[in-house]
Amino acid sequence: MADLRINLTGIPSPNPFWLASAPPTNTGYQVQRAFEAGWGGAVWKTLGDPIINTSSRFAAVHFNGQRVAGFNNIELITDRPLEVNLKEIYETKKRFPNHAVVVSLMVEPKREKWHEIVKKVEAVGVDGLELNFGCPHGMAERGMGSASGQQPDLVEMQTMWAKEAAQTPVIVKLTPNITDITVVARHAVMGGADAVSLINTINSLAGVDIHTWNTVPHVGGKGAHGGYCGPAVKPIALSMVAECAKDPKVSVPISGIGGISSWQDTVEFMLMGATNVQICTAAMHHGFRIVEEMIDGLNNYLDDKGIAKVTDLIGQTVPKYSTWGELDLNYQVVARINAETCINCNKCHIACEDTSHQCIDRLTDANGKAYLKVREEDCVGCNLCAIVCPVDGVIDMVEVQGTHAPMTWNDRQKALARKNSESSEMEAV
């Protein structure tokens, strides 16, 4: 079997699957159960000054029969005394010395506060620290969490304060509630971050009960925005990981977070630059033993690909991830429908006719049998028909051999600029 061991900026782990800082890592009992199930590491639920949590704090978005397509929470950091957490962290690390025990931290943006908590936590033998600059609710109203994470200078300064006292690696957890995540990632690195983790949860309101008119969730008839996670946020998280991975000014290891529910998701995040992944919602939905399927699936995938080490996946797709301006505008694919396997549900025809480019015809063969056919000369290769088709493999997107050389929008603009410059020079002469 392939070697699943990873090392995130000096923190070794038997596999890339970590539990994220969240309800599943609230106690030593839970983290130890997770390690027994096979998780390679865990980021302890955020420590700081204990708070009071609300009763009624979770909500979910179910979509088209899928339970928990998205998950929302208004839970805050630990509500247990620091001393209790530290005792359980020490006991957990002592019992599981080969597993990664990282502790999430959040305190007021004061130098002495960061020094104090860093020293206390490291004294019990943790492998690393994660600075929580991402929580979008509750703590943000107190000047912490995403309130800090949205200000690059505060991210840099607080990272620097933590690094002044830290002896173990410092990971900075980034908020997605910002225009450009690479800006804060760069400032985390400028402050001395050894790695970044992303994304934290997204500002959200899960819903409104149309019968009571209360928000979901509500606390005695009152509601507030919360943090959104789960499978629905995966595309957003993957994009932000990719942006950081390709940015030469970030250039530190990445711990990928956001909607990861399977070994396939893990492979995608690692290909886009993540060294490991952190998982929460999937564990809350299915329990800790979900990691067994993830480990087996990842092992089988690597074996099938002939890949000896999981770390060989890291960043392999990053060079293929660019900007729109670098895409070849002369590249072309068209849709082709396999009449033998098509069930003639007409979903592709309706979608194309109503919302795309009207290039799928409904025809009848010599025996009177109806079939669908794409007019390839009118097809723009948008993929919509293949997306809505309910049967895998019926519609293929086929590359068409072009007659024109590759051309990008950037190349076109450069050529246009040269032409204008030459014209100006001729006029001057």
C-alpha positions, 0 to 999 in steps of 0.5 A, a space after each residue: 500500500 502507498 505511504 499515507 504519511 504527511 508532514 505539515 510544516 514540521 508536524 508529522 501525521 500518519 495520514 492526511 486526514 485531520 479533524 478540524 477545530 470544531 465540536 468534534 474536537 471539543 474534549 479529550 474523549 472525542 479526540 481520542 475516539 477519533 484517533 482510535 478510529 484512524 484519524 491522523 490528527 486533530 485541531 483542538 476546538 479553539 481555546 481562549 477566554 471561555 464563553 457561554 454558548 446558546 441553546 439551539 445552535 446548528 442548522 442544515 440545508 437539505 437539497 433534493 433529497 440529500 441531507 446536510 448539503 450545507 451546515 450552519 452553526 452559531 457556536 463559538 469557541 470553547 465553553 470549558 475552562 482552559 485548565 481542563 482543556 490543557 489537562 486533556 490535551 496533555 493526556 491525549 498527546 501522551 496516549 497518542 504520541 504519533 498523532 498530530 495534536 494541534 490547538 486552535 487559539 483565539 484571544 484579544 489582539 493584545 501582545 501579552 494575551 498571545 504570549 500568555 496563551 501560547 506558552 500555556 498551551 505549548 507547555 502541555 506538549 502540543 505539536 503545533 498551534 492554529 491561530 483562528 482568524 476566521 470565525 465569522 460570528 459571535 467572536 467577531 463582534 468582540 473584535 476577534 475571529 474574522 474581525 481580525 482576519 479581515 484586516 491584513 495588518 492585524 493578521 500580520 501583527 498577531 501572527 508575529 506576536 504568537 511567533 515571538 512566544 511559540 516554539 512549535 509551528 504556527 498555522 494561520 487559519 484564514 477567513 473566506 469572508 474577504 475579497 481576496 484571500 491571498 492578501 491576508 495569506 501574504 500578511 500571515 506569511 509576513 508575520 512569520 506563519 509556518 503554514 496557512 489553513 483555509 477556509 473557515 466558515 462563510 457568513 450565512 443564514 441557514 433559512 427562515 421557518 415560513 410558518 413561525 417566521 423565526 430564523 433557523 436556528 433561533 434562540 427564543 425567537 431571535 436569530 443571528 448570522 452564523 458560519 456555513 460549511 459542508 459539501 456546499 462550500 467545497 468549490 469556494 474552498 477549493 478555489 481559495 486554496 488554489 489561489 494561495 497555492 499558486 501565489 509565490 508570495 504565500 509559499 508556505 504549506 496549506 492545510 485544506 478545509 471546506 466541504 471535504 467529505 470523501 477521499 476523492 475530495 481529499 485528492 482534489 485538495 491535495 492536487 490543488 496544493 494542500 498538504 493535508 485536509 481538515 474535516 468537520 461536517 462529514 464527521 458530524 454527519 456520519 461519525 468518526 469511522 467515516 475515516 476508514 473509508 477515506 483511508 481505504 479509498 485513498 490507498 486504492 486510488 494511489 495504488 491504481 495510479 502507481 503512486 508510492 507516496 500521498 505527498 506526490 499528489 501535492 500541487 500537481 494541478 496548480 500549474 494548470 490553474 491560471 487566469 481566464 486571460 490565459 485560456 485558449 479561445 480557439 480550443 473547442 469541444 462539442 457534445 455528442 449523444 450516444 443514441 444507444 444508451 440515451 433514454 430520450 428523457 429530453 432534459 438535454 434538449 429542453 436545457 439547450 433549447 431554453 437556456 443555451 444555444 438551441 443546437 440539439 434536434 429531436 429527430 426520428 429514424 427510418 423505423 419511427 424511433 425518436 432520437 436526439 442529435 447535436 448540430 455540432 456546427 452550432 454547439 459552443 461546448 458549454 457542457 450544460 447538456 452533459 451536466 443535466 443528463 441523468 445517465 452518466 456516459 450518454 453525452 460526451 464532450 469531444 475535442 474538435 481539432 481546430 484550424 487556428 493556432 492557440 490564442 488567449 485574450 492576453 495574447 490578443 491584447 498584447 498584439 493589439 497594443 503592439 499594432 497600435 504602437 507601430 501605427 503611432 510610430 508610423 504617424 510620427 514619422 
